[in-house]
Amino acid sequence: MGMRFGMWNIKILYREGSLKVAARELTRYKLDLVSVQEVRWAKGGMVRAEDYNFFNGKVNDNHQFGTGFFCTPRNSISS
């Protein structure tokens, strides 16, 4: 079984509802694992978004940078 990877530079995830919109786009392209730059969220963690788990790291004090990953649950690491 093959996996489809992607990379996305996105600056809009701080807007309400944008995480779900982004997840729908990834579903449309049938991507399994996507790296996302410019997340800009103050806290790190994991959030469920449509058919994906979204993992992200904490940004700096100016809300710059920040990296996240969308991955399908079958590819996620369980804790």
C-alpha positions as CSV (number, residue, x, y, z in Angstrom):
1,M,0.0,0.0,0.0
2,G,1.5,3.3,-1.0
3,M,1.4,6.6,0.9
4,R,1.0,10.1,-0.6
5,F,3.1,12.9,1.0
6,G,2.8,16.6,0.7
7,M,4.2,19.9,1.9
8,W,2.2,23.1,2.4
9,N,3.2,26.6,3.4
10,I,0.0,28.0,4.9
11,K,-0.5,31.2,6.9
12,I,-4.2,31.0,7.6
13,L,-4.7,28.4,10.2
14,Y,-5.3,31.0,12.9
15,R,-8.7,31.8,11.4
16,E,-11.7,30.0,12.8
17,G,-12.7,27.0,10.7
18,S,-9.6,27.0,8.6
19,L,-8.2,23.8,10.0
20,K,-11.3,21.9,8.7
21,V,-11.1,23.6,5.3
22,A,-7.4,22.6,5.0
23,A,-8.2,19.0,6.0
24,R,-10.9,18.8,3.3
25,E,-8.4,20.0,0.7
26,L,-6.0,17.2,1.8
27,T,-8.8,14.7,1.5
28,R,-9.6,15.9,-2.0
29,Y,-5.9,15.3,-3.0
30,K,-5.9,11.9,-1.1
31,L,-2.8,12.8,0.9
32,D,-1.8,10.7,3.8
33,L,0.9,12.8,5.5
34,V,1.4,16.5,5.0
35,S,4.0,18.9,6.5
36,V,2.6,22.4,7.1
37,Q,4.7,25.5,7.7
38,E,3.7,28.9,9.2
39,V,1.1,27.4,11.6
40,R,1.4,30.3,14.0
41,W,-0.5,28.6,16.9
42,A,0.7,29.6,20.4
43,K,0.3,26.1,21.9
44,G,1.6,22.7,20.6
45,G,-0.4,19.6,20.6
46,M,-2.8,17.3,18.6
47,V,-6.2,18.2,17.2
48,R,-8.6,16.1,15.2
49,A,-9.6,17.7,11.9
50,E,-12.0,15.8,9.6
51,D,-10.2,12.6,8.6
52,Y,-6.8,13.7,9.9
53,N,-4.9,14.1,13.1
54,F,-3.1,17.5,13.2
55,F,0.1,17.7,15.3
56,N,1.8,21.0,15.8
57,G,4.6,22.5,17.7
58,K,4.7,25.7,19.7
59,V,5.7,29.0,17.9
60,N,8.0,31.7,19.1
61,D,6.9,34.8,21.1
62,N,6.1,36.7,17.9
63,H,3.8,34.0,16.6
64,Q,6.1,33.3,13.7
65,F,7.1,30.0,12.1
66,G,5.6,26.9,13.6
67,T,5.4,23.5,11.9
68,G,2.6,21.0,11.9
69,F,1.7,17.7,10.4
70,F,-1.6,16.3,9.1
71,C,-1.7,12.6,9.1
72,T,-4.5,10.0,8.6
73,P,-5.3,8.0,11.7
74,R,-3.9,4.8,10.2
75,N,-0.5,6.5,10.0
76,S,-0.6,8.1,13.5
77,I,1.4,6.9,16.4
78,S,-0.7,6.0,19.3
79,S,0.5,7.0,22.8
